[in-house]
Amino acid sequence: MDMSGDRRKEIVRHLSEDDLDRLLAESTDEKLTERLIFVKRLYKGATLEDLPTTSADPPRQEHAGLADGTRAVSDS
């Protein structure tokens, strides 16, 4: 058997996308915001390899609130 195997994991969604968007819009804590963005990207299909695993030196991101309460994220 190939040791690399399929490393996919099932994601259990405890929050709806609307809940994530609301929490992101309300968040003033940078660490919480990073975690919510991580979860949102997982929900949208990003793999663990696509996502940073530590916040030691995360890429700089700018957050802009949109009219509907969601946030747009852009990597600098």
C-alpha positions as CSV (number, residue, x, y, z in Angstrom):
1,M,0.0,0.0,0.0
2,D,1.2,3.5,-0.9
3,M,2.3,5.2,2.3
4,S,1.5,8.7,1.0
5,G,-2.2,7.7,0.7
6,D,-5.2,10.0,0.7
7,R,-4.9,12.4,3.5
8,R,-8.3,14.0,3.1
9,K,-10.3,14.5,6.3
10,E,-14.0,15.1,6.6
11,I,-14.8,18.6,7.8
12,V,-17.6,18.8,10.4
13,R,-19.2,22.2,9.9
14,H,-20.2,23.6,13.3
15,L,-20.8,27.1,11.9
16,S,-22.7,28.1,8.8
17,E,-21.0,30.3,6.2
18,D,-23.3,33.1,7.3
19,D,-22.2,32.6,11.0
20,L,-18.6,32.8,9.9
21,D,-19.2,36.0,7.9
22,R,-21.0,37.5,10.9
23,L,-18.2,36.6,13.3
24,L,-15.5,37.9,10.9
25,A,-17.4,41.2,10.6
26,E,-17.6,41.5,14.4
27,S,-14.1,40.3,15.3
28,T,-11.6,42.8,16.7
29,D,-9.2,40.1,17.8
30,E,-6.5,39.4,15.2
31,K,-5.9,35.8,16.3
32,L,-9.7,35.0,16.2
33,T,-9.9,36.6,12.8
34,E,-7.0,34.4,11.5
35,R,-8.7,31.3,12.8
36,L,-12.1,32.2,11.3
37,I,-10.4,32.8,7.9
38,F,-8.7,29.5,8.2
39,V,-12.0,27.7,8.9
40,K,-13.7,29.6,6.1
41,R,-11.0,28.6,3.6
42,L,-11.3,24.9,4.7
43,Y,-15.0,25.1,4.2
44,K,-14.4,26.4,0.7
45,G,-12.2,23.4,-0.2
46,A,-8.7,24.6,0.6
47,T,-6.4,21.8,1.6
48,L,-4.3,21.8,4.8
49,E,-1.2,22.1,2.5
50,D,-2.7,25.3,1.1
51,L,-3.1,26.9,4.5
52,P,-0.5,28.3,6.9
53,T,-0.2,26.0,9.9
54,T,1.2,28.5,12.4
55,S,0.9,32.2,12.9
56,A,4.6,32.7,13.6
57,D,5.0,34.7,10.4
58,P,1.6,34.7,8.6
59,P,1.3,36.6,5.4
60,R,0.1,40.2,5.9
61,Q,-3.6,40.5,5.1
62,E,-5.8,43.5,4.9
63,H,-9.4,43.2,5.9
64,A,-12.1,45.3,4.4
65,G,-15.7,45.1,5.5
66,L,-18.2,44.9,2.7
67,A,-21.7,46.4,2.7
68,D,-23.4,43.0,3.4
69,G,-21.2,42.5,6.5
70,T,-18.7,40.1,4.9
71,R,-15.0,40.8,4.7
72,A,-12.7,40.8,1.8
73,V,-9.2,39.5,2.4
74,S,-6.2,40.4,0.3
75,D,-2.7,39.1,0.8
76,S,-0.1,41.9,0.7
